[in-house]
Amino acid sequence: MARHKVEISGVNTADIKVLTNEEMHELFVKLKEGDIFAREDLIKGNLKLVLSILKRFHYRVENLDDLFQVGCIGLVKAIDNFDLTHEVKFSTYAVPMILGEVKRYLRDNNSIRISRSLKDLAYRALKIQEEYQNKYNKDPDIEYLAKELDTTTFEVITALDSMKEPVSMFEPIYNDGGDTIYLYDQIEDKKANNKDIDFKMAIASAIDELNDREQFILDQRFIVGKTQMEIAQELDISQAQVSRLEKSAINNLKRMLK
């Protein structure tokens, strides 16, 4: 993030104080009592939380300044709606709101033109999805969304996929501590004579030896193109667990193909 310097009122965010849990609690109490300065202190004291979230999106935009401002909008919303009585850490509550604000911004500024009807369907699906998540604390399946929207599952999938940010060919998709593998490394050269049937059969056989969860993660990561965070949410596990399972599956494939 050092090469994406962001300043607020001429102050480098690297110099901004990070609040302790005790200071956060005290400021939220003051805010509830009507102290307008407490709100400003809470915003300034949590800007690094916004910056930490933006790290995962640095490859999608040329300038992080606009995205930083969008993240700050999510932060302000989180501060205004946070309730101390729920006994939840503020960061736990704020991260989804900041992340949601950033993702909405990226969707709305997608460089690929999408038809109005498809975009409307996607937004309606996202609204239903959000309401379902808030009520049941899990994601609805596609069949549920299709039924609520009175359309087909294919239309729902197409609409939601159309809102995803285009992926750069130079996006890193795997790094085991050695050479980084980029997306363009996985694109087949149609001009090349790459019809080694025996090798393809060996790969297919090796994949069949993996357990169901490892196969699912590899399929979603390298075929569907989902992020580790998206898969973690779908499997209801942490991103770190997805990362470990992905690395284990790849290592198992390497071992079986030697």
C-alpha contacts under 8 A as a table, 3 or more apart, distances in Angstrom:
res1	aa1	res2	aa2	distance
1	M	4	H	5.19
1	M	5	K	7.05
1	M	55	K	6.80
2	A	5	K	5.89
4	H	63	N	7.41
4	H	64	L	6.52
5	K	12	N	7.46
6	V	12	N	6.40
6	V	13	T	6.41
6	V	64	L	7.68
6	V	65	D	6.24
6	V	68	F	7.85
7	E	10	G	5.38
7	E	11	V	5.20
7	E	12	N	4.68
7	E	13	T	5.90
8	I	11	V	5.21
8	I	12	N	6.65
8	I	13	T	6.87
11	V	15	D	7.28
11	V	16	I	7.89
12	N	15	D	5.70
12	N	16	I	7.24
13	T	16	I	5.14
13	T	47	L	7.28
13	T	48	K	7.16
14	A	48	K	7.96
16	I	44	K	6.96
16	I	45	G	6.80
16	I	47	L	7.77
16	I	48	K	7.84
17	K	44	K	7.65
17	K	45	G	5.71
18	V	45	G	5.09
18	V	46	N	6.55
18	V	48	K	7.40
19	L	23	E	5.83
19	L	24	M	6.11
19	L	45	G	5.39
19	L	46	N	7.25
20	T	23	E	5.15
20	T	24	M	6.15
21	N	24	M	5.04
21	N	25	H	6.18
22	E	25	H	5.19
22	E	26	E	6.24
23	E	26	E	5.11
23	E	27	L	6.14
24	M	27	L	5.20
24	M	28	F	6.19
24	M	42	L	7.07
25	H	28	F	5.22
25	H	29	V	6.27
25	H	84	L	7.69
26	E	29	V	5.18
26	E	30	K	6.35
27	L	30	K	4.99
27	L	31	L	6.05
27	L	38	A	5.32
27	L	39	R	7.52
27	L	41	D	7.63
27	L	42	L	6.85
28	F	31	L	4.87
28	F	32	K	6.15
28	F	38	A	7.15
28	F	39	R	7.83
28	F	42	L	7.90
28	F	84	L	7.53
29	V	32	K	5.20
29	V	33	E	6.39
30	K	33	E	4.99
30	K	34	G	6.47
30	K	35	D	5.35
30	K	38	A	6.15
31	L	34	G	5.12
31	L	35	D	4.86
31	L	36	I	6.49
31	L	37	F	7.90
31	L	38	A	5.39
31	L	39	R	6.06
32	K	35	D	7.28
35	D	38	A	5.50
35	D	39	R	7.34
36	I	39	R	5.56
36	I	40	E	7.05
37	F	40	E	5.19
37	F	41	D	6.31
38	A	41	D	5.06
38	A	42	L	6.13
39	R	42	L	5.10
39	R	43	I	6.31
39	R	79	I	7.55
40	E	43	I	5.14
40	E	44	K	6.27
41	D	44	K	5.19
41	D	45	G	5.88
42	L	45	G	5.07
42	L	46	N	6.25
42	L	79	I	7.45
43	I	46	N	5.42
43	I	47	L	6.38
43	I	72	C	7.98
43	I	75	L	7.12
43	I	76	V	6.71
43	I	79	I	7.69
44	K	47	L	5.55
45	G	48	K	7.55
46	N	49	L	5.29
46	N	50	V	7.06
46	N	75	L	7.80
47	L	50	V	5.18
47	L	51	L	6.48
47	L	72	C	7.27
48	K	51	L	4.84
48	K	52	S	6.09
49	L	52	S	5.19
49	L	53	I	6.54
49	L	91	S	7.60
49	L	95	V	7.81
50	V	53	I	5.29
50	V	54	L	6.39
50	V	68	F	7.05
50	V	71	G	5.78
50	V	72	C	6.63
50	V	75	L	7.27
50	V	98	I	7.04
51	L	54	L	5.07
51	L	55	K	6.58
51	L	68	F	7.10
52	S	55	K	5.56
53	I	56	R	6.32
53	I	57	F	7.84
53	I	95	V	7.60
53	I	98	I	7.85
53	I	99	L	6.99
54	L	57	F	5.26
54	L	58	H	6.36
54	L	64	L	7.99
54	L	67	L	7.61
54	L	68	F	7.25
54	L	71	G	7.87
55	K	58	H	5.45
56	R	59	Y	7.66
57	F	60	R	5.51
57	F	61	V	7.30
58	H	61	V	6.06
58	H	62	E	7.89
58	H	64	L	6.94
59	Y	62	E	7.65
59	Y	171	E	7.53
60	R	168	S	7.89
61	V	64	L	6.48
63	N	66	D	6.92
63	N	67	L	7.76
64	L	67	L	5.09
64	L	68	F	5.87
65	D	68	F	5.07
65	D	69	Q	6.42
66	D	69	Q	5.18
66	D	70	V	6.39
67	L	70	V	5.00
67	L	71	G	6.17
67	L	102	V	6.76
67	L	105	Y	7.96
68	F	71	G	5.02
68	F	72	C	6.22
69	Q	72	C	4.97
69	Q	73	I	6.48
70	V	73	I	5.14
70	V	74	G	6.72
70	V	101	E	6.54
70	V	102	V	6.05
70	V	105	Y	7.30
71	G	74	G	5.15
71	G	75	L	6.31
71	G	98	I	5.26
71	G	99	L	7.30
71	G	101	E	6.36
71	G	102	V	5.80
72	C	75	L	4.78
72	C	76	V	6.14
72	C	98	I	7.34
73	I	76	V	5.16
73	I	77	K	6.27
73	I	98	I	7.48
73	I	101	E	7.38
74	G	77	K	5.11
74	G	78	A	6.18
74	G	94	A	7.66
74	G	97	M	5.44
74	G	98	I	4.17
74	G	99	L	7.58
74	G	100	G	7.62
74	G	101	E	5.50
74	G	102	V	7.84
75	L	78	A	5.05
75	L	79	I	6.24
75	L	94	A	6.38
75	L	97	M	7.15
75	L	98	I	5.70
76	V	79	I	5.08
76	V	80	D	6.15
77	K	80	D	5.16
77	K	81	N	6.18
77	K	97	M	7.55
78	A	81	N	5.27
78	A	82	F	5.77
78	A	93	Y	7.11
78	A	94	A	5.20
78	A	97	M	6.38
78	A	98	I	7.74
79	I	82	F	5.33
79	I	94	A	7.66
82	F	90	F	7.26
82	F	93	Y	7.44
83	D	86	H	5.97
83	D	87	E	8.00
84	L	87	E	5.70
84	L	88	V	7.22
88	V	92	T	6.87
88	V	93	Y	7.06
89	K	92	T	5.33
89	K	93	Y	6.66
90	F	93	Y	5.14
90	F	94	A	5.91
91	S	94	A	4.94
91	S	95	V	5.82
92	T	95	V	5.91
92	T	96	P	7.65
93	Y	96	P	6.59
93	Y	97	M	7.29
94	A	97	M	5.28
94	A	98	I	6.15
95	V	98	I	5.22
95	V	99	L	5.92
96	P	99	L	5.00
96	P	100	G	5.85
97	M	100	G	5.06
97	M	101	E	6.22
98	I	101	E	5.19
98	I	102	V	6.32
99	L	102	V	5.20
99	L	103	K	6.14
100	G	103	K	5.14
100	G	104	R	6.10
101	E	104	R	5.22
101	E	105	Y	6.29
102	V	105	Y	5.13
102	V	106	L	6.31
103	K	106	L	5.08
103	K	107	R	6.12
104	R	107	R	5.06
104	R	108	D	6.12
105	Y	108	D	5.19
105	Y	109	N	6.18
106	L	109	N	5.14
106	L	110	N	6.03
106	L	165	E	6.71
107	R	110	N	5.24
107	R	163	M	5.47
107	R	164	K	6.42
107	R	165	E	6.40
110	N	113	R	7.34
110	N	163	M	7.45
110	N	164	K	7.88
110	N	165	E	6.12
110	N	166	P	7.64
111	S	166	P	7.82
112	I	166	P	7.86
114	I	118	L	6.81
114	I	119	K	6.49
114	I	162	S	7.01
115	S	118	L	5.35
115	S	119	K	6.24
116	R	119	K	5.11
116	R	120	D	6.04
117	S	120	D	5.10
117	S	121	L	6.23
118	L	121	L	5.13
118	L	122	A	6.22
118	L	159	A	5.41
118	L	162	S	7.83
119	K	122	A	5.01
119	K	123	Y	6.23
119	K	159	A	6.57
119	K	162	S	7.69
119	K	163	M	7.35
120	D	123	Y	5.18
120	D	124	R	6.20
121	L	124	R	5.15
121	L	125	A	6.14
121	L	156	V	7.38
121	L	159	A	6.27
122	A	125	A	5.04
122	A	126	L	6.13
122	A	156	V	7.09
122	A	159	A	4.85
122	A	160	L	5.22
122	A	162	S	8.00
122	A	163	M	7.22
123	Y	126	L	4.98
123	Y	127	K	6.12
124	R	127	K	5.10
124	R	128	I	6.30
124	R	149	L	7.75
125	A	128	I	5.19
125	A	129	Q	6.01
125	A	145	L	6.31
125	A	149	L	7.29
125	A	156	V	7.27
125	A	160	L	7.66
126	L	129	Q	4.85
126	L	130	E	6.03
126	L	160	L	8.00
127	K	130	E	5.14
127	K	131	E	6.25
128	I	131	E	5.15
128	I	132	Y	6.11
128	I	145	L	7.14
128	I	148	E	7.95
129	Q	132	Y	5.12
129	Q	133	Q	6.14
129	Q	139	D	6.62
129	Q	140	P	6.24
129	Q	145	L	7.39
130	E	133	Q	5.05
130	E	134	N	6.19
131	E	134	N	5.19
131	E	135	K	6.23
132	Y	135	K	5.13
132	Y	136	Y	5.89
132	Y	137	N	7.38
132	Y	138	K	7.26
132	Y	139	D	6.81
132	Y	140	P	6.45
133	Q	136	Y	5.38
133	Q	137	N	4.62
133	Q	138	K	4.92
133	Q	139	D	5.49
133	Q	140	P	7.31
134	N	137	N	5.54
134	N	138	K	7.88
139	D	234	E	7.47
140	P	144	Y	6.27
140	P	145	L	6.98
141	D	144	Y	5.47
141	D	145	L	6.67
142	I	145	L	5.12
142	I	146	A	6.11
142	I	153	T	6.03
142	I	156	V	7.09
142	I	157	I	7.41
143	E	146	A	5.09
143	E	147	K	6.18
143	E	153	T	6.00
144	Y	147	K	5.19
144	Y	148	E	6.23
145	L	148	E	5.14
145	L	149	L	6.07
145	L	153	T	7.76
145	L	156	V	7.25
146	A	149	L	5.13
146	A	150	D	5.77
146	A	151	T	5.10
146	A	152	T	5.42
146	A	153	T	5.26
146	A	155	E	7.97
146	A	156	V	6.21
147	K	150	D	4.95
147	K	151	T	6.50
147	K	152	T	7.72
151	T	155	E	6.72
151	T	156	V	7.39
152	T	155	E	5.31
152	T	156	V	6.54
153	T	156	V	5.08
153	T	157	I	6.16
154	F	157	I	5.21
154	F	158	T	6.07
155	E	158	T	5.09
155	E	159	A	6.02
156	V	159	A	5.12
156	V	160	L	6.17
157	I	160	L	5.26
157	I	161	D	5.97
158	T	161	D	5.16
158	T	162	S	6.07
159	A	162	S	5.19
159	A	163	M	6.87
160	L	163	M	5.48
160	L	164	K	7.14
161	D	164	K	5.46
167	V	171	E	6.95
168	S	171	E	5.23
168	S	183	L	7.64
169	M	182	Y	7.08
169	M	183	L	5.13
169	M	184	Y	5.03
170	F	182	Y	5.57
170	F	183	L	5.91
170	F	184	Y	6.32
171	E	182	Y	5.55
171	E	183	L	5.77
172	P	175	N	7.57
172	P	180	T	6.49
172	P	181	I	5.79
172	P	182	Y	4.28
172	P	183	L	6.31
173	I	180	T	7.72
173	I	181	I	5.86
173	I	182	Y	5.45
173	I	183	L	6.13
174	Y	180	T	6.00
174	Y	181	I	5.16
174	Y	182	Y	7.10
175	N	178	G	6.41
175	N	179	D	6.46
175	N	180	T	4.66
175	N	181	I	6.27
176	D	179	D	7.41
176	D	180	T	7.47
176	D	247	K	7.41
177	G	180	T	7.84
181	I	185	D	6.49
182	Y	185	D	5.43
182	Y	186	Q	7.37
183	L	186	Q	5.47
183	L	187	I	7.02
184	Y	187	I	5.25
189	D	192	A	5.49
190	K	193	N	7.73
196	D	199	F	5.47
196	D	200	K	6.42
197	I	200	K	5.09
197	I	201	M	6.08
198	D	201	M	5.12
198	D	202	A	6.18
199	F	202	A	5.00
199	F	203	I	6.31
200	K	203	I	5.12
200	K	204	A	6.20
201	M	204	A	5.04
201	M	205	S	6.04
202	A	205	S	5.08
202	A	206	A	6.09
202	A	257	L	7.11
203	I	206	A	5.04
203	I	207	I	6.13
203	I	253	L	7.81
203	I	257	L	7.22
204	A	207	I	5.18
204	A	208	D	6.30
205	S	208	D	5.14
205	S	209	E	6.67
206	A	209	E	5.21
206	A	210	L	7.05
206	A	253	L	6.07
206	A	256	M	6.21
206	A	257	L	7.14
207	I	210	L	5.40
207	I	215	Q	6.76
207	I	253	L	6.92
208	D	211	N	7.71
208	D	215	Q	7.82
210	L	214	E	6.04
210	L	215	Q	6.09
210	L	249	A	6.91
210	L	252	N	7.71
211	N	214	E	5.45
211	N	215	Q	6.27
212	D	215	Q	5.15
212	D	216	F	6.08
213	R	216	F	5.03
213	R	217	I	6.19
214	E	217	I	5.18
214	E	218	L	6.24
214	E	245	L	6.31
214	E	246	E	6.63
214	E	249	A	5.67
215	Q	218	L	5.30
215	Q	219	D	6.07
215	Q	249	A	7.75
216	F	219	D	5.14
216	F	220	Q	6.09
217	I	220	Q	5.18
217	I	221	R	5.92
217	I	231	I	7.18
217	I	242	V	7.48
217	I	245	L	7.74
217	I	246	E	6.45
218	L	221	R	5.13
218	L	222	F	5.80
218	L	223	I	7.43
218	L	246	E	6.59
218	L	249	A	7.62
219	D	222	F	5.63
219	D	223	I	5.04
219	D	224	V	6.40
220	Q	223	I	5.73
220	Q	224	V	4.73
220	Q	225	G	5.92
220	Q	226	K	5.61
220	Q	231	I	7.32
221	R	224	V	6.06
221	R	225	G	4.83
221	R	226	K	5.02
221	R	227	T	6.35
221	R	228	Q	7.19
222	F	225	G	5.28
222	F	226	K	7.65
226	K	230	E	6.16
226	K	231	I	6.71
227	T	230	E	5.24
227	T	231	I	6.43
228	Q	231	I	5.16
228	Q	232	A	6.03
228	Q	239	Q	5.83
228	Q	242	V	6.21
228	Q	243	S	6.81
229	M	232	A	5.01
229	M	233	Q	6.28
229	M	238	S	7.84
229	M	239	Q	5.37
230	E	233	Q	5.25
230	E	234	E	6.32
231	I	234	E	4.98
231	I	235	L	6.13
231	I	239	Q	7.84
231	I	242	V	7.29
232	A	235	L	5.20
232	A	236	D	5.67
232	A	237	I	5.02
232	A	238	S	5.45
232	A	239	Q	5.22
232	A	241	Q	7.80
232	A	242	V	6.10
233	Q	236	D	4.93
233	Q	237	I	6.54
233	Q	238	S	7.59
234	E	237	I	7.97
237	I	241	Q	6.56
237	I	242	V	7.34
238	S	241	Q	5.25
238	S	242	V	6.58
239	Q	242	V	5.05
239	Q	243	S	6.19
240	A	243	S	5.03
240	A	244	R	6.27
241	Q	244	R	5.11
241	Q	245	L	6.15
242	V	245	L	5.13
242	V	246	E	5.99
243	S	246	E	5.13
243	S	247	K	6.18
244	R	247	K	5.20
244	R	248	S	6.07
245	L	248	S	5.01
245	L	249	A	6.09
246	E	249	A	5.20
246	E	250	I	6.30
247	K	250	I	5.20
247	K	251	N	6.13
248	S	251	N	5.12
248	S	252	N	6.11
249	A	252	N	5.07
249	A	253	L	6.25
250	I	253	L	5.07
250	I	254	K	6.23
251	N	254	K	5.05
251	N	255	R	6.18
252	N	255	R	5.06
252	N	256	M	6.19
253	L	256	M	5.16
253	L	257	L	6.07
254	K	257	L	5.24
254	K	258	K	6.29
255	R	258	K	5.56
